Amino acid sequence: MYHDGILETMDDRKKLALLDLLKEFAEETDVQCIYSVIHAELPVDTEGHRLELPAHQIIRELSDEGDDGRLFRMPAF
């Protein structure tokens, strides 16, 4: 299952609840949940710390820093 921009414009409490729900769903059904998020959209806890996803849950980090940051690591055309 793939979702693009899944956390955009949501309240942080709802973001955390959704991420927990997706994790629970994936564990119970053995379905892989893939979603894209912008770092700034990750929820912040009550102490002001932004959620950091565990390294084993991150498949690809995209950036504008050259071909390595592109989805398929190929030059723009």
mmCIF file of the N, C-alpha and C atoms, coordinates in Angstrom:
data_MODEL
# 
_entry.id   MODEL 
# 
loop_
_atom_site.group_PDB 
_atom_site.id 
_atom_site.type_symbol 
_atom_site.label_atom_id 
_atom_site.label_alt_id 
_atom_site.label_comp_id 
_atom_site.label_asym_id 
_atom_site.label_entity_id 
_atom_site.label_seq_id 
_atom_site.pdbx_PDB_ins_code 
_atom_site.Cartn_x 
_atom_site.Cartn_y 
_atom_site.Cartn_z 
_atom_site.occupancy 
_atom_site.B_iso_or_equiv 
_atom_site.pdbx_formal_charge 
_atom_site.auth_seq_id 
_atom_site.auth_comp_id 
_atom_site.auth_asym_id 
_atom_site.auth_atom_id 
_atom_site.pdbx_PDB_model_num 
ATOM 1   N N  . MET A 1 1  ? 0.839  -1.147 0.000   1.00 0.00 ? 1  MET A N  1 
ATOM 2   C CA . MET A 1 1  ? 0.000  0.000  0.000   1.00 0.00 ? 1  MET A CA 1 
ATOM 3   C C  . MET A 1 1  ? 0.902  1.232  0.000   1.00 0.00 ? 1  MET A C  1 
ATOM 4   N N  . TYR A 1 2  ? 0.655  2.199  -0.901  1.00 0.00 ? 2  TYR A N  1 
ATOM 5   C CA . TYR A 1 2  ? 1.477  3.401  -1.015  1.00 0.00 ? 2  TYR A CA 1 
ATOM 6   C C  . TYR A 1 2  ? 0.630  4.649  -0.820  1.00 0.00 ? 2  TYR A C  1 
ATOM 7   N N  . HIS A 1 3  ? 1.154  5.566  -0.017  1.00 0.00 ? 3  HIS A N  1 
ATOM 8   C CA . HIS A 1 3  ? 0.506  6.860  0.209   1.00 0.00 ? 3  HIS A CA 1 
ATOM 9   C C  . HIS A 1 3  ? 1.544  7.957  0.025   1.00 0.00 ? 3  HIS A C  1 
ATOM 10  N N  . ASP A 1 4  ? 1.216  8.955  -0.770  1.00 0.00 ? 4  ASP A N  1 
ATOM 11  C CA . ASP A 1 4  ? 2.119  10.078 -1.002  1.00 0.00 ? 4  ASP A CA 1 
ATOM 12  C C  . ASP A 1 4  ? 1.673  11.263 -0.155  1.00 0.00 ? 4  ASP A C  1 
ATOM 13  N N  . GLY A 1 5  ? 2.580  11.835 0.619   1.00 0.00 ? 5  GLY A N  1 
ATOM 14  C CA . GLY A 1 5  ? 2.264  12.999 1.428   1.00 0.00 ? 5  GLY A CA 1 
ATOM 15  C C  . GLY A 1 5  ? 1.238  12.720 2.506   1.00 0.00 ? 5  GLY A C  1 
ATOM 16  N N  . ILE A 1 6  ? 1.332  11.583 3.118   1.00 0.00 ? 6  ILE A N  1 
ATOM 17  C CA . ILE A 1 6  ? 0.299  11.102 4.030   1.00 0.00 ? 6  ILE A CA 1 
ATOM 18  C C  . ILE A 1 6  ? 0.100  11.981 5.275   1.00 0.00 ? 6  ILE A C  1 
ATOM 19  N N  . LEU A 1 7  ? 1.125  12.730 5.681   1.00 0.00 ? 7  LEU A N  1 
ATOM 20  C CA . LEU A 1 7  ? 1.024  13.496 6.917   1.00 0.00 ? 7  LEU A CA 1 
ATOM 21  C C  . LEU A 1 7  ? 0.756  14.987 6.700   1.00 0.00 ? 7  LEU A C  1 
ATOM 22  N N  . GLU A 1 8  ? 0.597  15.394 5.473   1.00 0.00 ? 8  GLU A N  1 
ATOM 23  C CA . GLU A 1 8  ? 0.426  16.818 5.187   1.00 0.00 ? 8  GLU A CA 1 
ATOM 24  C C  . GLU A 1 8  ? -0.847 17.367 5.820   1.00 0.00 ? 8  GLU A C  1 
ATOM 25  N N  . THR A 1 9  ? -0.718 18.531 6.405   1.00 0.00 ? 9  THR A N  1 
ATOM 26  C CA . THR A 1 9  ? -1.816 19.339 6.966   1.00 0.00 ? 9  THR A CA 1 
ATOM 27  C C  . THR A 1 9  ? -2.612 18.663 8.079   1.00 0.00 ? 9  THR A C  1 
ATOM 28  N N  . MET A 1 10 ? -2.021 17.728 8.776   1.00 0.00 ? 10 MET A N  1 
ATOM 29  C CA . MET A 1 10 ? -2.725 17.072 9.882   1.00 0.00 ? 10 MET A CA 1 
ATOM 30  C C  . MET A 1 10 ? -2.184 17.582 11.211  1.00 0.00 ? 10 MET A C  1 
ATOM 31  N N  . ASP A 1 11 ? -3.009 17.507 12.236  1.00 0.00 ? 11 ASP A N  1 
ATOM 32  C CA . ASP A 1 11 ? -2.593 17.796 13.602  1.00 0.00 ? 11 ASP A CA 1 
ATOM 33  C C  . ASP A 1 11 ? -1.595 16.724 14.042  1.00 0.00 ? 11 ASP A C  1 
ATOM 34  N N  . ASP A 1 12 ? -0.601 17.110 14.851  1.00 0.00 ? 12 ASP A N  1 
ATOM 35  C CA . ASP A 1 12 ? 0.439  16.160 15.267  1.00 0.00 ? 12 ASP A CA 1 
ATOM 36  C C  . ASP A 1 12 ? -0.131 14.941 15.981  1.00 0.00 ? 12 ASP A C  1 
ATOM 37  N N  . ARG A 1 13 ? -1.174 15.117 16.774  1.00 0.00 ? 13 ARG A N  1 
ATOM 38  C CA . ARG A 1 13 ? -1.768 13.961 17.469  1.00 0.00 ? 13 ARG A CA 1 
ATOM 39  C C  . ARG A 1 13 ? -2.356 12.977 16.475  1.00 0.00 ? 13 ARG A C  1 
ATOM 40  N N  . LYS A 1 14 ? -2.979 13.499 15.427  1.00 0.00 ? 14 LYS A N  1 
ATOM 41  C CA . LYS A 1 14 ? -3.549 12.622 14.399  1.00 0.00 ? 14 LYS A CA 1 
ATOM 42  C C  . LYS A 1 14 ? -2.450 11.949 13.580  1.00 0.00 ? 14 LYS A C  1 
ATOM 43  N N  . LYS A 1 15 ? -1.351 12.666 13.348  1.00 0.00 ? 15 LYS A N  1 
ATOM 44  C CA . LYS A 1 15 ? -0.227 12.073 12.627  1.00 0.00 ? 15 LYS A CA 1 
ATOM 45  C C  . LYS A 1 15 ? 0.325  10.878 13.400  1.00 0.00 ? 15 LYS A C  1 
ATOM 46  N N  . LEU A 1 16 ? 0.529  11.063 14.708  1.00 0.00 ? 16 LEU A N  1 
ATOM 47  C CA . LEU A 1 16 ? 1.048  9.971  15.537  1.00 0.00 ? 16 LEU A CA 1 
ATOM 48  C C  . LEU A 1 16 ? 0.081  8.791  15.566  1.00 0.00 ? 16 LEU A C  1 
ATOM 49  N N  . ALA A 1 17 ? -1.218 9.086  15.675  1.00 0.00 ? 17 ALA A N  1 
ATOM 50  C CA . ALA A 1 17 ? -2.226 8.021  15.685  1.00 0.00 ? 17 ALA A CA 1 
ATOM 51  C C  . ALA A 1 17 ? -2.229 7.272  14.356  1.00 0.00 ? 17 ALA A C  1 
ATOM 52  N N  . LEU A 1 18 ? -2.104 7.992  13.247  1.00 0.00 ? 18 LEU A N  1 
ATOM 53  C CA . LEU A 1 18 ? -2.092 7.349  11.927  1.00 0.00 ? 18 LEU A CA 1 
ATOM 54  C C  . LEU A 1 18 ? -0.858 6.472  11.762  1.00 0.00 ? 18 LEU A C  1 
ATOM 55  N N  . LEU A 1 19 ? 0.306  6.956  12.173  1.00 0.00 ? 19 LEU A N  1 
ATOM 56  C CA . LEU A 1 19 ? 1.521  6.159  12.065  1.00 0.00 ? 19 LEU A CA 1 
ATOM 57  C C  . LEU A 1 19 ? 1.426  4.895  12.922  1.00 0.00 ? 19 LEU A C  1 
ATOM 58  N N  . ASP A 1 20 ? 0.847  5.014  14.104  1.00 0.00 ? 20 ASP A N  1 
ATOM 59  C CA . ASP A 1 20 ? 0.638  3.830  14.946  1.00 0.00 ? 20 ASP A CA 1 
ATOM 60  C C  . ASP A 1 20 ? -0.318 2.844  14.278  1.00 0.00 ? 20 ASP A C  1 
ATOM 61  N N  . LEU A 1 21 ? -1.381 3.365  13.687  1.00 0.00 ? 21 LEU A N  1 
ATOM 62  C CA . LEU A 1 21 ? -2.354 2.518  13.001  1.00 0.00 ? 21 LEU A CA 1 
ATOM 63  C C  . LEU A 1 21 ? -1.721 1.787  11.821  1.00 0.00 ? 21 LEU A C  1 
ATOM 64  N N  . LEU A 1 22 ? -0.920 2.498  11.027  1.00 0.00 ? 22 LEU A N  1 
ATOM 65  C CA . LEU A 1 22 ? -0.256 1.866  9.885   1.00 0.00 ? 22 LEU A CA 1 
ATOM 66  C C  . LEU A 1 22 ? 0.715  0.779  10.341  1.00 0.00 ? 22 LEU A C  1 
ATOM 67  N N  . LYS A 1 23 ? 1.443  1.048  11.414  1.00 0.00 ? 23 LYS A N  1 
ATOM 68  C CA . LYS A 1 23 ? 2.375  0.051  11.941  1.00 0.00 ? 23 LYS A CA 1 
ATOM 69  C C  . LYS A 1 23 ? 1.619  -1.194 12.406  1.00 0.00 ? 23 LYS A C  1 
ATOM 70  N N  . GLU A 1 24 ? 0.528  -0.986 13.132  1.00 0.00 ? 24 GLU A N  1 
ATOM 71  C CA . GLU A 1 24 ? -0.284 -2.102 13.622  1.00 0.00 ? 24 GLU A CA 1 
ATOM 72  C C  . GLU A 1 24 ? -0.878 -2.890 12.460  1.00 0.00 ? 24 GLU A C  1 
ATOM 73  N N  . PHE A 1 25 ? -1.391 -2.175 11.445  1.00 0.00 ? 25 PHE A N  1 
ATOM 74  C CA . PHE A 1 25 ? -1.970 -2.821 10.273  1.00 0.00 ? 25 PHE A CA 1 
ATOM 75  C C  . PHE A 1 25 ? -0.935 -3.687 9.563   1.00 0.00 ? 25 PHE A C  1 
ATOM 76  N N  . ALA A 1 26 ? 0.270  -3.133 9.381   1.00 0.00 ? 26 ALA A N  1 
ATOM 77  C CA . ALA A 1 26 ? 1.322  -3.877 8.675   1.00 0.00 ? 26 ALA A CA 1 
ATOM 78  C C  . ALA A 1 26 ? 1.723  -5.129 9.439   1.00 0.00 ? 26 ALA A C  1 
ATOM 79  N N  . GLU A 1 27 ? 1.796  -5.034 10.764  1.00 0.00 ? 27 GLU A N  1 
ATOM 80  C CA . GLU A 1 27 ? 2.174  -6.183 11.580  1.00 0.00 ? 27 GLU A CA 1 
ATOM 81  C C  . GLU A 1 27 ? 1.097  -7.264 11.576  1.00 0.00 ? 27 GLU A C  1 
ATOM 82  N N  . GLU A 1 28 ? -0.162 -6.854 11.602  1.00 0.00 ? 28 GLU A N  1 
ATOM 83  C CA . GLU A 1 28 ? -1.262 -7.827 11.666  1.00 0.00 ? 28 GLU A CA 1 
ATOM 84  C C  . GLU A 1 28 ? -1.573 -8.473 10.326  1.00 0.00 ? 28 GLU A C  1 
ATOM 85  N N  . THR A 1 29 ? -1.376 -7.745 9.236   1.00 0.00 ? 29 THR A N  1 
ATOM 86  C CA . THR A 1 29 ? -1.766 -8.255 7.921   1.00 0.00 ? 29 THR A CA 1 
ATOM 87  C C  . THR A 1 29 ? -0.593 -8.693 7.066   1.00 0.00 ? 29 THR A C  1 
ATOM 88  N N  . ASP A 1 30 ? 0.621  -8.346 7.484   1.00 0.00 ? 30 ASP A N  1 
ATOM 89  C CA . ASP A 1 30 ? 1.820  -8.629 6.707   1.00 0.00 ? 30 ASP A CA 1 
ATOM 90  C C  . ASP A 1 30 ? 1.795  -7.898 5.368   1.00 0.00 ? 30 ASP A C  1 
ATOM 91  N N  . VAL A 1 31 ? 1.139  -6.722 5.342   1.00 0.00 ? 31 VAL A N  1 
ATOM 92  C CA . VAL A 1 31 ? 1.104  -5.859 4.163   1.00 0.00 ? 31 VAL A CA 1 
ATOM 93  C C  . VAL A 1 31 ? 2.134  -4.759 4.370   1.00 0.00 ? 31 VAL A C  1 
ATOM 94  N N  . GLN A 1 32 ? 2.945  -4.504 3.366   1.00 0.00 ? 32 GLN A N  1 
ATOM 95  C CA . GLN A 1 32 ? 3.950  -3.460 3.470   1.00 0.00 ? 32 GLN A CA 1 
ATOM 96  C C  . GLN A 1 32 ? 3.305  -2.105 3.197   1.00 0.00 ? 32 GLN A C  1 
ATOM 97  N N  . CYS A 1 33 ? 3.449  -1.180 4.128   1.00 0.00 ? 33 CYS A N  1 
ATOM 98  C CA . CYS A 1 33 ? 2.932  0.182  3.971   1.00 0.00 ? 33 CYS A CA 1 
ATOM 99  C C  . CYS A 1 33 ? 4.085  1.091  3.576   1.00 0.00 ? 33 CYS A C  1 
ATOM 100 N N  . ILE A 1 34 ? 3.944  1.735  2.439   1.00 0.00 ? 34 ILE A N  1 
ATOM 101 C CA . ILE A 1 34 ? 4.972  2.648  1.939   1.00 0.00 ? 34 ILE A CA 1 
ATOM 102 C C  . ILE A 1 34 ? 4.339  4.029  1.868   1.00 0.00 ? 34 ILE A C  1 
ATOM 103 N N  . TYR A 1 35 ? 5.018  5.002  2.431   1.00 0.00 ? 35 TYR A N  1 
ATOM 104 C CA . TYR A 1 35 ? 4.497  6.366  2.366   1.00 0.00 ? 35 TYR A CA 1 
ATOM 105 C C  . TYR A 1 35 ? 5.643  7.345  2.268   1.00 0.00 ? 35 TYR A C  1 
ATOM 106 N N  . SER A 1 36 ? 5.355  8.468  1.622   1.00 0.00 ? 36 SER A N  1 
ATOM 107 C CA . SER A 1 36 ? 6.361  9.518  1.507   1.00 0.00 ? 36 SER A CA 1 
ATOM 108 C C  . SER A 1 36 ? 5.985  10.642 2.463   1.00 0.00 ? 36 SER A C  1 
ATOM 109 N N  . VAL A 1 37 ? 7.009  11.199 3.082   1.00 0.00 ? 37 VAL A N  1 
ATOM 110 C CA . VAL A 1 37 ? 6.801  12.327 3.993   1.00 0.00 ? 37 VAL A CA 1 
ATOM 111 C C  . VAL A 1 37 ? 7.926  13.333 3.811   1.00 0.00 ? 37 VAL A C  1 
ATOM 112 N N  . ILE A 1 38 ? 7.608  14.577 4.050   1.00 0.00 ? 38 ILE A N  1 
ATOM 113 C CA . ILE A 1 38 ? 8.607  15.633 4.113   1.00 0.00 ? 38 ILE A CA 1 
ATOM 114 C C  . ILE A 1 38 ? 9.012  15.747 5.573   1.00 0.00 ? 38 ILE A C  1 
ATOM 115 N N  . HIS A 1 39 ? 10.293 15.843 5.833   1.00 0.00 ? 39 HIS A N  1 
ATOM 116 C CA . HIS A 1 39 ? 10.801 15.861 7.209   1.00 0.00 ? 39 HIS A CA 1 
ATOM 117 C C  . HIS A 1 39 ? 10.043 16.881 8.063   1.00 0.00 ? 39 HIS A C  1 
ATOM 118 N N  . ALA A 1 40 ? 9.774  18.044 7.522   1.00 0.00 ? 40 ALA A N  1 
ATOM 119 C CA . ALA A 1 40 ? 9.087  19.096 8.272   1.00 0.00 ? 40 ALA A CA 1 
ATOM 120 C C  . ALA A 1 40 ? 7.651  18.721 8.637   1.00 0.00 ? 40 ALA A C  1 
ATOM 121 N N  . GLU A 1 41 ? 7.086  17.716 7.980   1.00 0.00 ? 41 GLU A N  1 
ATOM 122 C CA . GLU A 1 41 ? 5.719  17.269 8.268   1.00 0.00 ? 41 GLU A CA 1 
ATOM 123 C C  . GLU A 1 41 ? 5.666  16.175 9.331   1.00 0.00 ? 41 GLU A C  1 
ATOM 124 N N  . LEU A 1 42 ? 6.817  15.644 9.746   1.00 0.00 ? 42 LEU A N  1 
ATOM 125 C CA . LEU A 1 42 ? 6.814  14.639 10.811  1.00 0.00 ? 42 LEU A CA 1 
ATOM 126 C C  . LEU A 1 42 ? 6.330  15.296 12.101  1.00 0.00 ? 42 LEU A C  1 
ATOM 127 N N  . PRO A 1 43 ? 5.553  14.582 12.910  1.00 0.00 ? 43 PRO A N  1 
ATOM 128 C CA . PRO A 1 43 ? 4.981  15.182 14.112  1.00 0.00 ? 43 PRO A CA 1 
ATOM 129 C C  . PRO A 1 43 ? 6.030  15.533 15.165  1.00 0.00 ? 43 PRO A C  1 
ATOM 130 N N  . VAL A 1 44 ? 5.670  16.511 15.982  1.00 0.00 ? 44 VAL A N  1 
ATOM 131 C CA . VAL A 1 44 ? 6.502  16.961 17.081  1.00 0.00 ? 44 VAL A CA 1 
ATOM 132 C C  . VAL A 1 44 ? 5.830  16.532 18.372  1.00 0.00 ? 44 VAL A C  1 
ATOM 133 N N  . ASP A 1 45 ? 6.626  15.994 19.327  1.00 0.00 ? 45 ASP A N  1 
ATOM 134 C CA . ASP A 1 45 ? 6.036  15.561 20.599  1.00 0.00 ? 45 ASP A CA 1 
ATOM 135 C C  . ASP A 1 45 ? 5.821  16.748 21.533  1.00 0.00 ? 45 ASP A C  1 
ATOM 136 N N  . THR A 1 46 ? 5.311  16.482 22.706  1.00 0.00 ? 46 THR A N  1 
ATOM 137 C CA . THR A 1 46 ? 4.971  17.548 23.647  1.00 0.00 ? 46 THR A CA 1 
ATOM 138 C C  . THR A 1 46 ? 6.199  18.310 24.144  1.00 0.00 ? 46 THR A C  1 
ATOM 139 N N  . GLU A 1 47 ? 7.387  17.734 23.973  1.00 0.00 ? 47 GLU A N  1 
ATOM 140 C CA . GLU A 1 47 ? 8.621  18.400 24.392  1.00 0.00 ? 47 GLU A CA 1 
ATOM 141 C C  . GLU A 1 47 ? 9.296  19.137 23.239  1.00 0.00 ? 47 GLU A C  1 
ATOM 142 N N  . GLY A 1 48 ? 8.661  19.143 22.076  1.00 0.00 ? 48 GLY A N  1 
ATOM 143 C CA . GLY A 1 48 ? 9.194  19.859 20.925  1.00 0.00 ? 48 GLY A CA 1 
ATOM 144 C C  . GLY A 1 48 ? 10.187 19.083 20.082  1.00 0.00 ? 48 GLY A C  1 
ATOM 145 N N  . HIS A 1 49 ? 10.291 17.770 20.300  1.00 0.00 ? 49 HIS A N  1 
ATOM 146 C CA . HIS A 1 49 ? 11.204 16.931 19.521  1.00 0.00 ? 49 HIS A CA 1 
ATOM 147 C C  . HIS A 1 49 ? 10.463 16.331 18.327  1.00 0.00 ? 49 HIS A C  1 
ATOM 148 N N  . ARG A 1 50 ? 11.055 16.502 17.152  1.00 0.00 ? 50 ARG A N  1 
ATOM 149 C CA . ARG A 1 50 ? 10.451 15.942 15.943  1.00 0.00 ? 50 ARG A CA 1 
ATOM 150 C C  . ARG A 1 50 ? 10.666 14.433 15.917  1.00 0.00 ? 50 ARG A C  1 
ATOM 151 N N  . LEU A 1 51 ? 9.638  13.701 15.511  1.00 0.00 ? 51 LEU A N  1 
ATOM 152 C CA . LEU A 1 51 ? 9.717  12.240 15.404  1.00 0.00 ? 51 LEU A CA 1 
ATOM 153 C C  . LEU A 1 51 ? 10.826 11.859 14.438  1.00 0.00 ? 51 LEU A C  1 
ATOM 154 N N  . GLU A 1 52 ? 11.631 10.922 14.842  1.00 0.00 ? 52 GLU A N  1 
ATOM 155 C CA . GLU A 1 52 ? 12.670 10.364 13.977  1.00 0.00 ? 52 GLU A CA 1 
ATOM 156 C C  . GLU A 1 52 ? 12.299 8.909  13.697  1.00 0.00 ? 52 GLU A C  1 
ATOM 157 N N  . LEU A 1 53 ? 12.162 8.575  12.434  1.00 0.00 ? 53 LEU A N  1 
ATOM 158 C CA . LEU A 1 53 ? 11.842 7.199  12.070  1.00 0.00 ? 53 LEU A CA 1 
ATOM 159 C C  . LEU A 1 53 ? 13.086 6.336  12.218  1.00 0.00 ? 53 LEU A C  1 
ATOM 160 N N  . PRO A 1 54 ? 12.928 5.103  12.699  1.00 0.00 ? 54 PRO A N  1 
ATOM 161 C CA . PRO A 1 54 ? 14.080 4.203  12.813  1.00 0.00 ? 54 PRO A CA 1 
ATOM 162 C C  . PRO A 1 54 ? 14.695 3.936  11.439  1.00 0.00 ? 54 PRO A C  1 
ATOM 163 N N  . ALA A 1 55 ? 16.003 3.812  11.400  1.00 0.00 ? 55 ALA A N  1 
ATOM 164 C CA . ALA A 1 55 ? 16.727 3.624  10.137  1.00 0.00 ? 55 ALA A CA 1 
ATOM 165 C C  . ALA A 1 55 ? 16.204 2.424  9.345   1.00 0.00 ? 55 ALA A C  1 
ATOM 166 N N  . HIS A 1 56 ? 15.789 1.352  10.031  1.00 0.00 ? 56 HIS A N  1 
ATOM 167 C CA . HIS A 1 56 ? 15.319 0.159  9.308   1.00 0.00 ? 56 HIS A CA 1 
ATOM 168 C C  . HIS A 1 56 ? 13.966 0.385  8.626   1.00 0.00 ? 56 HIS A C  1 
ATOM 169 N N  . GLN A 1 57 ? 13.287 1.488  8.957   1.00 0.00 ? 57 GLN A N  1 
ATOM 170 C CA . GLN A 1 57 ? 12.011 1.799  8.316   1.00 0.00 ? 57 GLN A CA 1 
ATOM 171 C C  . GLN A 1 57 ? 12.162 2.747  7.129   1.00 0.00 ? 57 GLN A C  1 
ATOM 172 N N  . ILE A 1 58 ? 13.338 3.287  6.944   1.00 0.00 ? 58 ILE A N  1 
ATOM 173 C CA . ILE A 1 58 ? 13.570 4.237  5.849   1.00 0.00 ? 58 ILE A CA 1 
ATOM 174 C C  . ILE A 1 58 ? 14.197 3.500  4.678   1.00 0.00 ? 58 ILE A C  1 
ATOM 175 N N  . ILE A 1 59 ? 13.486 3.478  3.573   1.00 0.00 ? 59 ILE A N  1 
ATOM 176 C CA . ILE A 1 59 ? 13.960 2.775  2.386   1.00 0.00 ? 59 ILE A CA 1 
ATOM 177 C C  . ILE A 1 59 ? 14.815 3.695  1.517   1.00 0.00 ? 59 ILE A C  1 
ATOM 178 N N  . ARG A 1 60 ? 14.353 4.914  1.331   1.00 0.00 ? 60 ARG A N  1 
ATOM 179 C CA . ARG A 1 60 ? 15.070 5.860  0.466   1.00 0.00 ? 60 ARG A CA 1 
ATOM 180 C C  . ARG A 1 60 ? 14.833 7.270  0.969   1.00 0.00 ? 60 ARG A C  1 
ATOM 181 N N  . GLU A 1 61 ? 15.904 8.050  1.079   1.00 0.00 ? 61 GLU A N  1 
ATOM 182 C CA . GLU A 1 61 ? 15.788 9.471  1.397   1.00 0.00 ? 61 GLU A CA 1 
ATOM 183 C C  . GLU A 1 61 ? 16.066 10.245 0.124   1.00 0.00 ? 61 GLU A C  1 
ATOM 184 N N  . LEU A 1 62 ? 15.131 11.089 -0.265  1.00 0.00 ? 62 LEU A N  1 
ATOM 185 C CA . LEU A 1 62 ? 15.268 11.874 -1.486  1.00 0.00 ? 62 LEU A CA 1 
ATOM 186 C C  . LEU A 1 62 ? 15.712 13.288 -1.142  1.00 0.00 ? 62 LEU A C  1 
ATOM 187 N N  . SER A 1 63 ? 16.461 13.896 -2.049  1.00 0.00 ? 63 SER A N  1 
ATOM 188 C CA . SER A 1 63 ? 16.911 15.273 -1.861  1.00 0.00 ? 63 SER A CA 1 
ATOM 189 C C  . SER A 1 63 ? 17.189 15.892 -3.230  1.00 0.00 ? 63 SER A C  1 
ATOM 190 N N  . ASP A 1 64 ? 17.500 17.166 -3.201  1.00 0.00 ? 64 ASP A N  1 
ATOM 191 C CA . ASP A 1 64 ? 17.858 17.872 -4.435  1.00 0.00 ? 64 ASP A CA 1 
ATOM 192 C C  . ASP A 1 64 ? 19.366 17.939 -4.614  1.00 0.00 ? 64 ASP A C  1 
ATOM 193 N N  . GLU A 1 65 ? 20.100 17.101 -3.924  1.00 0.00 ? 65 GLU A N  1 
ATOM 194 C CA . GLU A 1 65 ? 21.558 17.146 -3.937  1.00 0.00 ? 65 GLU A CA 1 
ATOM 195 C C  . GLU A 1 65 ? 22.145 16.130 -4.916  1.00 0.00 ? 65 GLU A C  1 
ATOM 196 N N  . GLY A 1 66 ? 21.934 16.352 -6.169  1.00 0.00 ? 66 GLY A N  1 
ATOM 197 C CA . GLY A 1 66 ? 22.528 15.495 -7.195  1.00 0.00 ? 66 GLY A CA 1 
ATOM 198 C C  . GLY A 1 66 ? 21.714 14.253 -7.491  1.00 0.00 ? 66 GLY A C  1 
ATOM 199 N N  . ASP A 1 67 ? 22.265 13.423 -8.359  1.00 0.00 ? 67 ASP A N  1 
ATOM 200 C CA . ASP A 1 67 ? 21.561 12.227 -8.821  1.00 0.00 ? 67 ASP A CA 1 
ATOM 201 C C  . ASP A 1 67 ? 21.301 11.223 -7.702  1.00 0.00 ? 67 ASP A C  1 
ATOM 202 N N  . ASP A 1 68 ? 22.166 11.166 -6.685  1.00 0.00 ? 68 ASP A N  1 
ATOM 203 C CA . ASP A 1 68 ? 21.968 10.218 -5.586  1.00 0.00 ? 68 ASP A CA 1 
ATOM 204 C C  . ASP A 1 68 ? 20.716 10.519 -4.776  1.00 0.00 ? 68 ASP A C  1 
ATOM 205 N N  . GLY A 1 69 ? 20.242 11.759 -4.815  1.00 0.00 ? 69 GLY A N  1 
ATOM 206 C CA . GLY A 1 69 ? 19.035 12.120 -4.096  1.00 0.00 ? 69 GLY A CA 1 
ATOM 207 C C  . GLY A 1 69 ? 17.761 11.900 -4.891  1.00 0.00 ? 69 GLY A C  1 
ATOM 208 N N  . ARG A 1 70 ? 17.909 11.497 -6.131  1.00 0.00 ? 70 ARG A N  1 
ATOM 209 C CA . ARG A 1 70 ? 16.744 11.269 -6.996  1.00 0.00 ? 70 ARG A CA 1 
ATOM 210 C C  . ARG A 1 70 ? 16.201 9.859  -6.766  1.00 0.00 ? 70 ARG A C  1 
ATOM 211 N N  . LEU A 1 71 ? 14.927 9.658  -7.030  1.00 0.00 ? 71 LEU A N  1 
ATOM 212 C CA . LEU A 1 71 ? 14.268 8.380  -6.758  1.00 0.00 ? 71 LEU A CA 1 
ATOM 213 C C  . LEU A 1 71 ? 14.981 7.208  -7.424  1.00 0.00 ? 71 LEU A C  1 
ATOM 214 N N  . PHE A 1 72 ? 15.324 7.349  -8.687  1.00 0.00 ? 72 PHE A N  1 
ATOM 215 C CA . PHE A 1 72 ? 15.960 6.247  -9.418  1.00 0.00 ? 72 PHE A CA 1 
ATOM 216 C C  . PHE A 1 72 ? 17.445 6.503  -9.671  1.00 0.00 ? 72 PHE A C  1 
ATOM 217 N N  . ARG A 1 73 ? 18.003 7.486  -8.968  1.00 0.00 ? 73 ARG A N  1 
ATOM 218 C CA . ARG A 1 73 ? 19.436 7.822  -9.053  1.00 0.00 ? 73 ARG A CA 1 
ATOM 219 C C  . ARG A 1 73 ? 19.917 7.991  -10.484 1.00 0.00 ? 73 ARG A C  1 
ATOM 220 N N  . MET A 1 74 ? 19.137 8.693  -11.274 1.00 0.00 ? 74 MET A N  1 
ATOM 221 C CA . MET A 1 74 ? 19.513 8.944  -12.665 1.00 0.00 ? 74 MET A CA 1 
ATOM 222 C C  . MET A 1 74 ? 19.410 10.433 -12.937 1.00 0.00 ? 74 MET A C  1 
ATOM 223 N N  . PRO A 1 75 ? 20.141 10.913 -13.927 1.00 0.00 ? 75 PRO A N  1 
ATOM 224 C CA . PRO A 1 75 ? 20.105 12.341 -14.232 1.00 0.00 ? 75 PRO A CA 1 
ATOM 225 C C  . PRO A 1 75 ? 18.723 12.798 -14.678 1.00 0.00 ? 75 PRO A C  1 
ATOM 226 N N  . ALA A 1 76 ? 18.455 14.064 -14.432 1.00 0.00 ? 76 ALA A N  1 
ATOM 227 C CA . ALA A 1 76 ? 17.192 14.648 -14.916 1.00 0.00 ? 76 ALA A CA 1 
ATOM 228 C C  . ALA A 1 76 ? 17.210 14.651 -16.440 1.00 0.00 ? 76 ALA A C  1 
ATOM 229 N N  . PHE A 1 77 ? 16.050 14.557 -17.037 1.00 0.00 ? 77 PHE A N  1 
ATOM 230 C CA . PHE A 1 77 ? 15.992 14.566 -18.493 1.00 0.00 ? 77 PHE A CA 1 
ATOM 231 C C  . PHE A 1 77 ? 15.069 15.660 -18.963 1.00 0.00 ? 77 PHE A C  1 
# 
